[in-house]
Amino acid sequence: MVLPSSGDNPEFYCSDTGIWTPIDQMRFEEARIYRWRTSYHEPFQFFAHGMPIPMVRTDTGWEGEWTAPFQSGLLIFTIEQAERITHETYLFPDKRKITEVDYSQMIADILTEATACFQHCGAYLKFDSKGFARKTSLAQWDYIDRSFYRLQQCFRDIQARPLRRLTTTDQWIRRENVKHVTPGLHAWSERHPGNGMSRELPVPELVWSGVREDTYSVYENRVLLRQLHELQYLLREYQAVTMDAIRSKAGYYLDRVNGWLRFSFLEQLQPHAGPVVVSQVFRKHPIYRNWFSWFQQLYQFNEYSIGFQNSIPLKDTYHLYEIWVFMQLVKILRENGSLLNTSGLFTLEQDGLVLNLSEKKESRINLVGGATLAYQRRFKPSTLDFVTYTHDMIPDIVLETVGKLYIFDPKYRVERNLPMALGEMHKYRDGIVRSTDGSRAVEEVYIITPADGKENSILFGDDYMKKYRMGVYTLKPGEWNKELALKLTDIMRESIEARQ
C-alpha cells in the first residue's frame, strides 16, 4: 500500500537542503535527529521498525522528532490510521562512518602493533590456538597461569559433592551385622536348613549376604585423578625452566594440586587407564563439564598466532576505533623509544587468547621515566594520587608523566558535534585533581576523531591548541598524523627533562 498523496503524507526536515521533504523522497542517514510533521488532524500511530515515534498535536496537525538508529539498512515506517500503511525506504550510512575497508585496516593495524608489543611482554599475549599437543609451551603456561583460579573453583565444588554410587558386594558376615534381609539371604537359608545354633536361632553365626556401601570409584572421578596426575607432571616441568616468575608460580600451583590429591575421596581410587571418552556426566553435569573442558583446552596449543578470538560487529565500530587509537598511540611511543613494558595489555580468557582491551576495564603500560599510558583508567574520590570530588570519571586514554595528566579521548561522532564534545572535556580538566593539595592534575585534553575538520577547522589548529591546551586531532585508518606523533614525543621529552 502507498501513503496518501495529499498533505497528510508525513514530511521530514532535511538539514542539508533546508526544506521539508515528503517521506517517500527523503534520504535518511543513521544516527541523525529528524524533525517531522503532518497535516493529518485525526489521532494516529507512527512507528519506525515497530517502535512508536513520539508526537505532539499542533494547530496544523501533528509533529515530532525521530532519532535514526546507528545501523544502516532497510527502514520500515508504519502508519496506523483507519487502515495500516507501510513505507519502506533505506537508512544510509553516516557520512562520517568508517567503511568496511577501513574497518579491516583497523583490525590489521591493531594486530600488527600487538605483534610488536609481543617483543616487550613475552608470553603475556592473546593467541588464537589450535591443534592438540601434549607438550609444554609458553602459550600453555599462559593458559594455566591465567585460568588456574577456575580450575580451583571447580575442584572446590567437586570436593563438596563428588560423584558416588551405591554398590553391593557378597561376603561372609556375622549374623548380628546383617542390616538388610534380601531375597538372596532367604534363598540361602532355605537351601541350608538346620544350620543354626538352635531352634530359637535358626540362622547360623556366619551368613553369606550382600553388603551395601557408597563408593567414589566412578569413571569420572578416576579420569579426574588421572588429569590431576598429568597436571602435576606438567607443573614439575615448568618448575625446571629458567624464568623465575614461571618457576615460582609453578611451585605454588603444584602445592595446590598435591593438596587436592590428598583428599579422602581420591585416596581410595586408581587413575583411569586407557582412552578417555566423553561420558554423559562430562557432557551435562555443570561442574564436571567445566572441569573436563579446562583440561581439553590445556593441550590445544600446537599452533597459535596473535589475534582476536572473537570478531567485533561492524556496528560497534566506535569501540574498535577507541582500541585502534590507543594502539596507534602505543605505536608512536614504541617508535620514539618510550615503551618499556606492555604486559598489562593482555590476559587470557576461557575461550581463547585475545587482546584485553575493553570498556570500563583498565589496562596500563609502563613508559620510560616512570610515565604510564592507560586505557579506561578510573578516577574516584578514593584513588591515591589523583581524585575526583564529584563522581567517578573514566577517560579513554590517559598519559601520566611526573604528576601530570594528558587525556586523549577518541570520539567517533559527527563533526558538527565536536564543539560540544570538546566542552565535555572540561570536566576532566576541572574535576580530576591531585590528592595532596587539590590542585588541577590535567595539563591538556584532546579529542581524536576520524573527522577531517572541514566544519570546525579552528579546533584542529595549532594556535587554538597552544592557547587553550585542548583541541582535536584527526586520525583515521590508512593515514598518519605527524602533529599527534610530535605532540606525544614532546610530552615524553619534557617528562624526561623534568626528572633530570
C-alpha positions, -999 to 999 in steps of 0.1 A, spaced: 0 0 0 11 36 -6 7 66 15 -19 92 7 -7 117 -19 -24 146 0 -9 169 26 -15 140 51 18 125 40 44 130 67 73 153 58 108 154 73 130 184 76 163 179 56 191 200 73 213 197 42 187 213 19 168 233 45 134 222 31 106 199 42 107 167 22 80 140 18 88 107 34 89 89 1 116 113 -12 136 117 20 172 104 22 177 92 58 212 88 74 219 68 105 224 84 139 208 117 129 178 135 145 150 144 122 120 167 127 88 156 111 53 170 106 19 161 90 -13 180 84 -34 149 93 -56 161 122 -71 128 134 -52 107 161 -30 80 146 1 60 154 35 63 138 61 36 140 97 31 128 108 -6 128 78 -13 152 89 13 177 65 42 183 76 77 173 67 104 198 44 132 186 26 163 198 -6 179 184 -3 213 168 -28 237 152 -18 224 117 -17 187 126 10 166 144 48 169 146 77 154 165 114 143 164 129 110 155 164 97 160 176 74 133 193 42 146 230 38 144 228 9 119 222 13 82 199 -10 62 162 -14 54 140 11 72 102 5 76 78 32 86 43 22 97 13 45 100 -19 32 116 -49 53 108 -82 39 96 -60 14 78 -24 2 82 0 18 58 37 9 55 65 27 37 99 10 30 130 31 24 167 28 31 188 41 60 221 52 46 254 50 65 265 82 82 290 102 61 315 100 89 312 62 92 343 42 86 340 19 56 344 -18 58 378 -14 42 388 10 69 374 -14 95 396 -42 82 425 -19 82 420 -11 118 419 -48 127 451 -53 108 468 -23 125 458 -35 159 472 -70 153 504 -56 138 511 -35 168 501 -64 191 528 -84 174 554 -57 180 543 -55 217 548 -92 220 586 -85 220 580 -65 252 557 -88 271 569 -123 263 541 -149 266 516 -125 282 497 -120 249 465 -133 234 467 -161 208 444 -179 185 454 -216 190 446 -249 175 460 -284 173 465 -310 201 500 -313 216 509 -329 249 539 -307 255 548 -276 274 549 -242 257 547 -205 267 511 -204 254 501 -233 275 517 -218 306 499 -186 300 467 -206 299 475 -223 332 485 -191 349 455 -171 338 428 -197 343 440 -218 373 415 -200 395 387 -215 375 401 -250 380 405 -243 417 368 -233 419 358 -264 400 377 -287 424 362 -269 454 327 -276 441 335 -313 432 351 -319 466 320 -306 483 298 -331 464 318 -357 445 300 -383 423 294 -416 440 273 -447 436 259 -475 458 275 -509 453 266 -543 468 292 -570 474 285 -605 487 306 -617 516 305 -637 549 293 -615 577 283 -622 612 246 -628 619 243 -596 641 258 -574 614 231 -582 588 213 -550 580 192 -560 550 173 -592 546 174 -597 509 157 -624 488 191 -639 483 195 -644 521 161 -660 522 170 -684 494 203 -693 511 186 -700 544 161 -723 527 189 -742 510 207 -747 543 181 -755 569 191 -766 603 225 -750 603 216 -726 631 227 -729 667 193 -739 680 156 -740 671 153 -705 686 182 -692 664 177 -709 631 202 -685 613 239 -696 616 266 -674 631 281 -665 597 259 -657 568 267 -652 531 249 -619 523 253 -587 504 268 -556 519 258 -521 505 282 -492 506 289 -459 489 320 -457 466 336 -428 448 351 -452 423 332 -440 393 346 -433 358 345 -395 360 364 -395 394 390 -418 380 395 -396 350 397 -366 373 425 -383 393 444 -391 361 441 -355 349 455 -342 382 485 -365 379 491 -351 344 488 -316 356 512 -325 384 537 -337 359 534 -305 338 539 -282 367 570 -301 377 582 -295 341 576 -257 345 594 -258 378 625 -266 359 625 -236 335 650 -208 339 624 -180 342 620 -172 379 584 -159 375 572 -191 359 592 -213 383 578 -197 414 542 -198 403 545 -234 391 556 -243 426 526 -226 441 502 -243 417 519 -277 423 514 -273 461 477 -268 454 475 -299 432 493 -320 457 469 -309 484 439 -319 462 454 -354 457 453 -359 495 415 -355 497 398 -386 511 375 -393 481 406 -396 458 428 -417 481 407 -449 475 408 -445 437 430 -457 410 436 -434 379 417 -443 348 438 -463 324 431 -464 287 414 -439 263 392 -411 277 357 -408 263 333 -380 269 306 -395 292 271 -382 297 283 -367 330 311 -348 313 285 -335 288 257 -325 311 270 -321 347 277 -284 351 307 -288 374 323 -319 358 317 -304 323 337 -273 332 365 -294 347 367 -316 316 367 -286 292 395 -269 312 417 -300 305 406 -302 269 419 -267 263 451 -274 282 467 -292 253 453 -271 224 484 -251 218 501 -270 190 497 -240 167 490 -204 177 490 -169 163 485 -135 177 450 -122 170 413 -118 180 394 -149 190 360 -132 187 350 -107 160 337 -72 167 305 -64 150 307 -37 123 280 -17 140 303 -14 171 330 4 152 331 32 178 345 7 203 370 -7 178 380 29 169 389 36 206 411 5 207 427 13 174 435 49 186 451 35 218 472 11 198 483 38 174 495 59 204 513 28 217 530 25 182 541 62 184 556 57 218 573 24 208 589 40 177 602 70 196 618 47 222 594 54 251 579 20 256 591 -3 284 566 -30 294 533 -38 276 523 -69 296 494 -51 312 476 -50 279 469 -87 277 453 -116 296 437 -150 290 401 -160 289 384 -193 288 375 -193 251 409 -182 238 438 -158 238 427 -123 228 437 -87 234 424 -75 268 411 -40 260 375 -34 269 352 -8 282 354 0 320 384 -23 324 417 -5 330 448 -16 311 481 2 316 516 0 301 549 14 315 570 41 297 604 55 303 609 80 331 582 64 352 554 75 328 524 54 320 498 51 293 464 38 304 433 27 287 399 32 305 417 45 337 392 51 365 395 81 388 374 81 420 372 101 453 392 73 469 421 68 444 456 75 456 474 101 435 445 117 417 410 120 429 376 134 418 353 154 440 320 147 422 317 113 406 338 85 390 355 95 358 369 71 331 387 89 303 395 66 274 433 72 272 454 89 299 491 97 297 507 103 331 542 119 334 558 133 366 525 141 383 508 155 352 479 140 332 473 143 294 439 130 283 432 118 247 396 109 241 386 91 208 353 104 196 336 85 168 308 111 162 295 137 137 319 166 132 293 192 139 290 178 175 328 182 182 325 216 199 300 201 224 323 170 229 353 193 235 332 212 260 326 180 279 364 176 283 363 204 308 350 180 334 383 162 332 404 194 334 385 207 364 372 175 381 404 155 384 428 169 410 458 159 430 450 142 462 478 160 481 468 197 476 436 196 454 453 213 425 445 206 389 462 175 376 452 175 339 475 196 318 459 191 284 429 174 269 425 164 232 398 147 211 409 122 184 384 117 156 382 104 121 366 137 110 386 158 86 380 192 103 362 210 75 333 222 96 352 232 128 387 239 115 396 262 143 395 233 168 422 215 148 446 243 146 479 247 164 471 282 176 440 270 193 458 241 210 486 262 223 463 289 236 437 267 253 457 235 258 429 215 242 418 207 207 411 180 181 434 157 161 424 137 130 433 101 129 418 75 106 429 42 90 455 45 63 466 79 73 493 92 97 490 123 119 525 138 122 513 165 146 499 140 170 532 120 169 552 152 176 529 160 205 535 127 222 572 130 216 573 165 231 554 153 262 578 124 268 609 146 262 596 172 287 589 144 312 625 131 309 640 165 312 619 173 343 634 142 360 670 152 353 
